[in-house]
């Protein structure tokens, strides 16, 4: 399917019409092919999230919530005890696939609460409540993205040059996005941003997905290699840096796709604002600092082979391939959530706004 044949509004995750599967866009095929796949089992849901067919912290949470509902419908509903035991087995299994993104566990915990808070109901009623809860997770994400995008517009001006890293647009969420939402909303309102997208190694999500989304929306977009960030900052092309994140510690340290920390260091040096956009559910008050964030490590083949026709490094070379790094709170200008903008000291501002 050509880009011109693709509808402008894409849904990265949704429930199938018969409510027996989760429908996702296989994002590993973008930007060359747009394909939808159906996920029917916990194993398929786990694999889709782990392999990044569905990705982005909010989208992962939505997928997991729908996945729990679809899986719960198929369980033996003869007794609550048997149902709950199997429900929890599936929950723990799905939760183990991506340890860094807190939205995954937050959505799964909401689905569990819908079960435990209604243990006295008959099982069909519990299933109905699960359907309602996963739909609420999705709908709340749409509203959250719009609110974050609006707050972000207060921080920039039309014509600004914006540097992005990884992907935090509609395909990573539901609509607008978090880290990219301000760009889409601003474009609709007549802002004319000039966006520079880092390719974002090792999975090239900036090159494959962010550029794909921005160009289709008609936003001025330039792709750069990750190691060009310093050059575009030094040249005066960048007025602000926008990133999403997968987890925020209580002190404001944030985990995002590998390379984010380096961009924050450069932005600090060049006196450029560095903004992190995220839903409030991404803030983990049980995680005191970035040192407590578990970092996911990926297969070395994603550096040497993935997305390349032939290997780009010797087969025998060792690879260090963390999916995320942690940006120290001292490098962050502000954290933008759907409830407002938090500024340093983050331990106080996050707690005041979100707790």
C-alpha positions in Angstrom: 0.0 0.0 0.0 1.4 3.4 -1.0 1.6 6.2 1.5 -1.0 8.1 -0.6 -3.4 5.2 -0.2 -3.2 5.2 3.6 -5.9 7.0 5.6 -4.5 10.0 7.5 -5.9 8.8 10.9 -4.4 5.5 11.9 -5.4 3.4 14.9 -2.3 1.5 16.2 -4.4 -0.7 18.5 -8.1 -1.5 18.7 -10.6 -4.3 19.6 -11.8 -6.3 16.7 -15.5 -6.0 15.7 -16.3 -9.4 17.0 -14.4 -8.6 20.2 -12.4 -11.8 20.0 -9.0 -10.3 19.1 -6.8 -7.3 19.4 -6.1 -5.6 16.1 -2.8 -3.8 15.7 -0.6 -2.3 13.0 2.6 -4.2 12.6 5.0 -1.3 13.2 8.0 -3.4 12.3 6.9 -3.2 8.6 6.6 0.6 8.5 7.2 2.7 6.5 7.2 0.4 3.6 4.1 -1.6 4.3 0.9 -1.0 6.3 -0.4 -4.3 7.6 -3.0 -5.0 10.4 -2.8 -8.3 12.3 -5.1 -9.9 14.8 -3.9 -11.1 18.2 -6.1 -13.9 19.7 -3.9 -15.4 22.5 -1.8 -14.3 25.4 1.2 -15.7 23.6 0.5 -13.6 20.5 0.0 -10.5 22.5 3.3 -11.1 24.4 5.2 -11.6 21.1 3.7 -8.6 19.5 4.7 -6.3 22.4 8.1 -7.8 22.8 9.0 -7.7 19.1 7.7 -4.1 18.9 5.0 -4.8 16.4 3.0 -2.6 18.8 5.2 -0.1 20.7 5.1 3.1 22.6 4.3 3.0 26.3 0.6 4.2 26.0 -0.1 1.9 23.0 1.5 -1.1 24.9 -0.8 -0.4 27.8 -3.9 -0.2 25.6 -2.9 -3.5 23.8 -2.3 -5.2 27.1 -5.7 -4.1 28.5 -7.6 -5.3 25.4 -5.5 -8.5 25.5 -6.6 -9.3 29.0 -10.2 -8.8 28.1 -9.9 -11.0 25.0 -8.1 -13.7 27.0 -10.5 -13.5 30.0 -13.5 -14.2 27.7 -12.0 -17.5 26.8 -11.4 -18.7 30.4 -13.4 -21.3 32.2 -15.9 -19.2 34.2 -17.3 -22.0 36.4 -15.8 -20.5 39.6 -14.2 -17.2 40.5 -11.2 -18.9 42.1 -10.3 -20.8 39.0 -10.9 -17.8 36.8 -8.8 -15.5 38.9 -5.9 -17.9 39.1 -5.7 -18.2 35.4 -6.3 -14.5 34.9 -3.3 -13.7 37.1 -1.1 -16.2 35.3 -1.8 -14.4 32.0 -1.3 -11.0 33.6 2.1 -11.9 35.0 3.1 -13.4 31.7 2.2 -10.4 29.6 3.7 -8.0 32.1 7.1 -9.7 31.8 7.6 -8.8 28.1 8.7 -5.2 28.5 10.0 -4.3 31.9 10.8 -0.6 31.4 7.5 0.9 30.4 5.3 1.5 33.4 2.1 1.9 31.4 2.1 -1.8 30.7 1.9 -2.8 34.4 -0.5 0.2 35.1 -3.0 -1.0 32.5 -2.8 -4.6 33.7 -3.3 -3.5 37.3 -6.4 -1.7 36.3 -7.8 -4.8 34.6 -6.9 -6.9 37.7 -8.7 -4.4 39.9 -11.9 -4.7 37.8 -11.8 -8.4 38.7 -10.9 -8.2 42.4 -13.3 -5.4 43.1 -16.2 -7.4 41.7 -15.5 -11.0 42.9 -19.1 -11.3 44.2 -20.6 -10.8 40.7 -21.4 -13.6 38.3 -18.6 -14.2 35.8 -20.4 -12.8 32.7 -20.8 -9.5 34.6 -17.1 -9.5 35.5 -16.3 -10.0 31.8 -18.5 -7.1 30.9 -16.7 -4.9 33.4 -13.4 -5.9 31.9 -14.6 -4.8 28.5 -15.7 -1.5 29.9 -12.3 -1.0 31.6 -10.2 -1.7 28.6 -12.3 0.7 26.5 -11.8 3.3 29.3 -8.0 2.8 29.1 -8.1 3.6 25.4 -10.5 6.5 25.6 -8.6 8.1 28.5 -5.4 7.9 26.4 -7.0 9.9 23.6 -8.1 12.7 26.0 -4.7 12.5 27.7 -2.8 13.1 24.4 -4.9 16.1 23.5 -4.3 17.7 26.9 -0.6 17.1 26.8 -0.4 18.6 23.3 -2.2 21.7 24.5 0.1 22.2 27.4 3.1 21.7 25.0 1.9 24.5 22.7 2.5 27.0 25.6 6.2 26.3 25.5 6.9 26.9 21.8 6.3 29.4 19.0 5.3 29.0 15.3 8.4 28.4 13.1 10.4 26.9 15.9 12.9 24.2 15.1 12.2 21.0 17.1 14.5 18.0 17.6 12.8 14.7 18.3 14.1 11.3 19.3 12.5 7.9 18.9 8.7 8.0 18.3 6.0 9.4 20.6 3.3 10.1 18.0 -0.2 8.6 17.3 1.2 5.2 16.5 2.8 5.0 19.9 -0.4 6.1 21.6 -4.0 6.7 20.3 -4.2 10.2 18.8 -1.8 13.1 18.5 0.8 11.4 20.7 2.8 12.6 23.7 6.2 13.8 22.5 4.9 14.6 19.0 1.4 15.6 20.0 2.2 19.3 20.2 3.6 19.2 16.7 0.4 17.7 15.2 -1.9 19.9 17.2 0.2 23.0 16.5 0.2 22.2 12.8 -3.6 22.0 12.8 -3.7 25.4 14.4 -1.3 27.0 11.9 2.0 26.7 13.6 4.8 25.9 11.1 7.4 23.9 12.9 10.6 22.7 11.4 11.3 19.3 12.8 14.6 17.4 12.9 14.1 13.7 13.6 16.9 11.6 15.0 16.9 8.2 13.4 17.1 6.6 16.9 19.2 3.5 16.9 19.1 0.5 17.1 15.5 0.2 15.9 15.3 3.3 13.8 11.9 4.3 15.1 12.6 8.0 14.4 13.4 7.3 10.8 10.8 4.6 10.2 7.9 5.9 12.2 8.3 9.5 13.3 9.2 10.7 9.8 6.4 8.6 8.4 3.8 10.3 10.7 5.1 13.8 10.3 5.4 13.8 6.6 2.0 12.4 6.1 0.6 15.3 8.2 2.4 17.8 6.0 4.9 19.0 8.7 8.3 20.2 7.6 10.5 17.2 8.5 14.2 16.6 8.2 15.8 13.2 9.1 19.3 13.2 10.7 21.5 10.5 12.1 21.7 10.4 15.8 25.3 11.6 15.9 24.3 14.8 14.0 22.3 16.2 17.0 25.2 18.4 18.1 25.7 19.8 14.6 22.1 21.0 14.2 22.1 22.5 17.7 25.4 24.3 17.1 24.0 25.6 13.7 21.1 27.2 15.5 18.5 25.0 13.9 17.0 23.8 17.2 14.8 25.8 19.6 13.6 22.9 21.7 14.0 19.2 22.1 10.9 16.9 22.4 10.9 13.4 23.7 8.5 10.9 25.2 9.4 8.5 27.9 8.6 5.0 29.2 9.1 5.7 33.0 9.6 8.7 35.2 11.1 8.2 38.7 9.8 10.2 41.6 12.8 12.6 41.4 12.2 13.3 37.7 14.8 11.0 36.1 13.3 9.6 32.9 13.9 6.5 30.9 13.5 6.8 27.1 14.9 5.2 24.0 18.7 4.9 24.0 20.4 8.1 23.0 18.0 10.4 24.8 20.4 11.1 27.6 23.1 12.2 25.2 20.7 14.7 23.5 19.8 16.1 26.9 23.5 16.7 27.7 24.0 18.5 24.3 20.9 20.6 24.8 22.1 21.7 28.2 25.5 22.7 26.7 23.8 24.7 23.9 21.2 26.2 26.3 18.3 24.6 24.5 15.1 23.6 26.4 14.7 19.8 26.8 11.1 18.8 27.3 9.8 15.3 28.2 6.1 14.5 27.4 4.3 11.7 29.1 1.0 10.6 30.6 0.7 10.9 34.4 0.6 7.0 34.5 4.2 7.0 33.4 5.3 8.6 36.7 6.3 5.8 39.1 6.4 7.2 42.6 7.6 3.8 43.9 10.7 4.3 41.8 12.8 6.8 43.7 15.5 7.6 41.1 16.6 6.5 37.7 18.9 4.0 39.3 15.8 2.0 40.2 14.5 1.7 36.6 15.1 -1.7 35.1 16.6 -1.3 31.6 15.6 -3.7 28.9 18.4 -5.2 26.8 17.7 -6.2 23.2 19.1 -8.8 20.8 22.5 -7.8 19.2 21.0 -8.6 15.8 19.0 -5.4 16.0 22.3 -3.5 15.6 24.1 -5.7 13.1 21.3 -7.1 10.9 17.8 -5.7 11.4 16.5 -3.5 8.6 19.7 -4.0 6.5 19.9 -6.2 3.4 23.3 -7.5 4.6 25.0 -7.4 8.0 26.7 -4.1 8.7 29.2 -5.5 11.3 31.2 -8.7 11.6 29.0 -11.6 12.8 31.3 -12.4 15.7 31.5 -8.9 17.2 30.0 -8.4 20.7 27.2 -5.8 21.0 26.0 -3.8 23.9 22.3 -3.1 23.2 20.2 -1.5 25.9 16.8 -0.3 24.6 16.7 2.7 27.0 18.9 5.1 28.9 18.1 7.3 31.8 18.2 11.1 31.5 19.1 12.8 34.8 16.5 15.2 36.1 19.1 18.0 36.1 19.1 18.0 32.3 15.3 18.3 31.9 13.7 21.7 31.5 10.1 20.5 32.2 8.0 17.3 32.2 4.6 17.8 30.5 1.6 15.6 31.5 -2.1 15.8 30.8 -2.5 17.4 34.3 0.0 20.2 33.7 3.6 21.2 33.4 6.1 20.1 36.0 9.4 22.1 36.5 12.4 21.5 38.8 12.6 20.4 41.6 10.6 17.5 40.1 10.3 15.5 43.3 8.1 18.4 44.6 6.3 19.4 41.4 5.4 15.8 40.3 4.1 14.9 43.7 2.1 18.2 44.0 0.5 17.9 40.6 0.0 14.1 40.4 -0.4 12.6 43.8 
